[in-house]
Amino acid sequence: MVRSMTGFGRCEITEGGQKAVVEIKSVNHRFLEMAVRMPRKLGSLESCVREEVRKYAARGKIDISVSYENRDVSSVRLLYNRSVAQNYLDIFAQMSSDFGMDNSVGLLDLASLPDVITEQEPESDDEAVWAFLKRAVDGAGRQFSEVRAIEGENLRKDLLGKLDSLSALLDSVEEKSPEIVANYEKKLRERVNSIAGEVPVDENRLAQEVVLYADKICVDEEIVRLRSHFSQARETLEEGGAIGRKLDFIVQEMNREANTILSKTDDVLLSQTAIGMKTGIEKVREQIQNLE
């Protein structure tokens, strides 16, 4: 299966007083790079989150957002901070004296002030929390992987189509190459005849010039290597997996052969075909940057 490097997955699980929300999103990157945002109190579980997400991605820049809360009333203690409450009362008494106002602060007013009454959650059981959180990570990971697979399949089909177009251009290069030599021989013969007039043409010398020219512009080896690279690219796309780097190397070799073909020819039509190949190869390279 071919997978794209861009994807998104989200999972929310609520059970009893616990709630976990995990979001995973990724963009293209040369290597695997993960950034995790989660509550500080769960910092000890970050490595667990990273290892779990590695099951769903081999390459890409991945952002992971994790939120978790436990609202189980039976597990929460309310703490009364007497010193804070006393500080508030002392300040109100001072303000009443300073401004000549009645001090009418009631119990409910005092209890609602910041830090007078606070919640204290019990010490978290990392194993129990991770068992719950892992389900959300896996849920987001599966969705994330499915999205990447769907986009990867679309990319695979597009790349196979582009390789077919490149093969057609290469067929055109192969067909035109003999014609170029024949045209060169014809033009050379016409030029020699126009200069020499009725003097007999040295056929051996003419043949030598044609052979030298044919050897100079011969692109048979480049054609064979390009066909091999196209075949390798197709086979790699069928293999699937993390193939982005391998395809990137194959495309570099394609571009090298196309450059050589372009440098060898002095025929306008063949040059245009070679330029079309280089343009097509660049489009393939751009698409491959999206593959894992």
C-alpha positions in Angstrom: 0.0 0.0 0.0 1.3 3.4 -1.0 0.7 6.2 1.5 0.8 9.9 1.3 2.7 11.9 4.0 -0.3 14.2 4.5 -3.2 13.1 6.7 -5.4 13.8 9.6 -7.0 11.6 12.3 -9.1 12.4 15.4 -10.6 10.2 18.1 -12.7 11.2 21.2 -13.5 8.7 23.9 -15.6 9.4 27.0 -16.1 6.8 29.6 -17.4 7.4 33.1 -15.7 10.6 34.3 -12.8 10.2 31.8 -12.5 11.9 28.5 -9.6 11.8 26.0 -9.3 13.6 22.7 -6.4 12.8 20.3 -5.7 14.5 17.0 -2.9 13.5 14.6 -2.0 15.5 11.5 1.0 15.4 9.2 2.7 17.2 6.3 5.6 16.3 4.0 9.1 16.0 5.6 12.3 14.2 4.6 12.4 12.2 7.9 10.0 11.3 10.7 9.6 14.2 13.0 6.9 14.2 15.8 5.8 17.0 18.0 3.5 16.1 21.0 1.3 18.5 22.9 -0.3 17.1 26.0 -1.1 18.0 29.6 2.0 18.5 31.8 0.7 16.1 34.3 0.8 13.3 31.7 4.3 14.1 30.6 5.5 10.6 31.6 3.3 9.1 28.9 4.7 11.1 26.0 7.1 8.4 25.0 4.2 5.9 25.0 2.3 8.2 22.6 5.2 8.6 20.3 5.9 4.8 20.1 2.2 4.2 19.4 2.0 6.7 16.6 5.2 5.2 15.0 3.0 2.2 14.1 1.1 4.4 11.7 3.8 6.5 10.0 7.4 6.0 8.8 8.0 9.5 7.5 6.5 13.0 7.7 6.3 15.9 10.1 3.6 14.8 12.5 1.8 17.0 15.1 0.0 15.1 17.9 -2.4 16.8 20.2 -3.6 15.0 23.3 -6.2 16.2 25.9 -7.3 14.2 28.9 -9.5 14.9 31.9 -11.0 12.9 34.7 -14.2 14.3 36.2 -15.1 11.4 38.4 -16.5 13.2 41.4 -15.7 10.4 43.8 -12.0 10.8 42.9 -11.8 14.6 43.5 -11.2 16.1 46.9 -12.1 19.7 47.9 -9.5 21.5 49.9 -10.3 24.6 52.1 -7.4 27.0 52.4 -7.9 28.8 55.7 -5.0 31.2 55.4 -6.2 32.5 52.0 -9.7 33.0 53.3 -8.3 34.9 56.4 -6.2 37.1 54.1 -9.3 38.0 52.2 -11.2 38.9 55.4 -8.4 41.0 56.7 -8.2 43.0 53.4 -12.0 43.5 53.4 -11.9 44.7 57.1 -9.1 47.1 56.2 -11.0 48.4 53.2 -14.2 48.8 55.3 -12.2 50.9 57.8 -10.4 53.0 55.1 -13.6 53.9 53.2 -16.2 53.8 55.9 -18.2 51.1 54.2 -20.1 48.1 55.7 -18.2 44.9 55.5 -21.0 42.6 54.2 -19.0 39.7 52.9 -21.0 36.5 53.4 -19.8 32.8 53.5 -20.8 32.0 49.9 -19.0 35.2 48.7 -15.9 34.2 50.6 -16.1 30.5 49.3 -16.3 31.7 45.7 -13.1 33.7 45.8 -10.0 32.3 44.0 -8.0 29.6 45.9 -10.2 29.6 49.0 -11.6 26.2 47.9 -9.7 24.1 45.4 -10.0 20.7 43.8 -7.3 18.1 44.3 -7.2 15.1 41.9 -5.7 12.0 43.3 -2.3 10.8 42.1 -2.9 9.4 38.6 -2.2 5.8 37.9 -0.1 6.0 34.7 -0.9 2.5 33.7 -4.6 2.9 34.0 -4.5 6.3 32.3 -2.4 5.0 29.4 -4.7 2.0 29.0 -7.6 4.5 28.4 -5.6 7.0 26.4 -4.1 4.4 24.2 -7.5 3.6 22.8 -7.9 7.2 21.7 -4.4 7.3 20.2 -5.1 4.1 18.2 -8.5 5.4 17.1 -6.9 8.6 15.8 -4.0 6.6 14.3 -6.2 4.3 12.3 -8.2 7.2 10.8 -4.9 9.0 10.1 -3.5 5.9 8.4 -6.7 5.4 6.3 -6.6 9.0 5.1 -3.0 8.7 4.1 -3.7 5.4 2.3 -6.6 6.9 0.3 -4.5 9.9 -0.8 -1.6 7.5 -1.5 -3.6 5.4 -3.8 -4.7 8.5 -5.8 -1.0 9.5 -6.0 0.0 6.0 -7.2 -2.6 6.1 -10.0 -1.4 9.6 -11.0 2.2 8.6 -11.0 1.5 5.5 -13.1 -0.3 7.7 -15.6 2.7 10.1 -15.7 5.1 7.2 -16.3 3.0 6.0 -19.2 3.2 9.5 -20.7 7.0 9.4 -20.3 7.2 6.0 -21.9 5.3 7.3 -24.9 7.7 10.2 -25.2 10.6 7.8 -25.0 9.1 5.7 -27.8 9.0 8.9 -29.9 12.7 9.5 -29.2 13.6 5.9 -30.2 11.6 6.2 -33.5 13.1 9.6 -34.4 16.7 8.7 -33.8 17.3 6.7 -37.0 15.5 9.3 -39.1 17.9 12.0 -37.8 20.9 10.0 -39.0 19.2 9.4 -42.4 18.4 13.1 -42.7 22.0 14.0 -41.9 23.3 11.6 -44.5 20.9 13.1 -47.1 21.9 16.7 -46.3 25.6 15.8 -46.2 25.4 14.2 -49.6 23.5 17.1 -51.1 26.1 19.6 -49.7 29.0 17.5 -51.0 27.4 17.2 -54.4 26.7 21.0 -54.6 30.4 21.7 -53.8 32.0 18.9 -55.8 29.8 19.3 -58.9 30.5 16.4 -61.2 33.5 15.1 -59.2 32.7 11.6 -57.9 31.8 11.5 -54.2 34.1 9.4 -52.0 31.5 7.0 -50.6 33.8 5.6 -48.0 34.6 9.1 -46.7 31.0 10.0 -46.7 30.1 6.8 -44.8 32.8 7.5 -42.2 31.3 11.0 -41.5 27.8 9.5 -41.2 29.1 6.8 -38.7 30.9 9.5 -36.6 27.7 11.6 -36.5 25.6 8.6 -35.6 27.9 7.6 -32.8 27.9 11.2 -31.5 24.1 11.5 -31.3 23.4 7.8 -30.4 21.1 7.6 -27.3 20.5 3.9 -27.4 22.1 3.4 -24.0 20.1 6.2 -22.4 16.9 4.8 -23.9 17.6 1.4 -22.4 18.4 2.9 -19.0 15.3 5.1 -19.0 13.1 2.1 -19.8 14.7 0.3 -16.9 14.1 3.2 -14.5 10.4 3.5 -15.6 10.0 -0.2 -15.0 11.7 0.1 -11.5 9.4 3.0 -10.6 6.3 1.0 -11.6 7.4 -2.1 -9.6 8.2 0.1 -6.6 4.7 1.7 -6.8 3.2 -1.8 -6.8 5.3 -2.9 -3.8 4.0 -0.1 -1.6 5.2 0.7 1.9 7.6 3.6 2.6 8.9 4.1 -1.0 9.3 7.8 -1.2 13.1 7.9 -0.8 13.6 5.0 -3.2 11.5 6.7 -5.9 13.3 9.9 -5.4 16.6 8.2 -6.2 15.1 6.6 -9.3 13.8 9.9 -10.5 17.2 11.5 -10.1 18.6 8.8 -12.5 15.7 9.4 -15.0 16.6 13.1 -15.0 20.3 12.3 -15.6 19.5 10.2 -18.7 17.0 12.8 -20.1 19.7 15.5 -19.7 22.1 13.3 -21.7 19.6 12.8 -24.5 19.0 16.5 -24.7 22.7 17.3 -24.8 23.4 14.9 -27.6 20.8 15.9 -30.1 20.8 18.9 -32.5 17.4 18.1 -34.0 14.7 20.5 -33.1 11.9 18.0 -32.8 13.9 15.6 -30.8 15.1 18.4 -28.5 11.4 19.4 -27.9 10.6 15.8 -27.1 13.5 15.6 -24.6 12.4 18.8 -23.0 8.9 17.3 -22.7 10.4 14.3 -20.9 12.4 16.5 -18.5 9.2 18.4 -17.7 7.3 15.2 -17.1 10.1 13.8 -14.9 10.0 17.0 -12.8 6.2 16.5 -12.3 6.9 12.9 -11.2 9.5 14.2 -8.8 7.1 16.8 -7.3 4.4 14.1 -6.7 6.9 11.7 -5.1 7.7 14.4 -2.5 4.2 13.6 -1.1 4.8 9.9 -0.7 5.9 8.3 2.6 
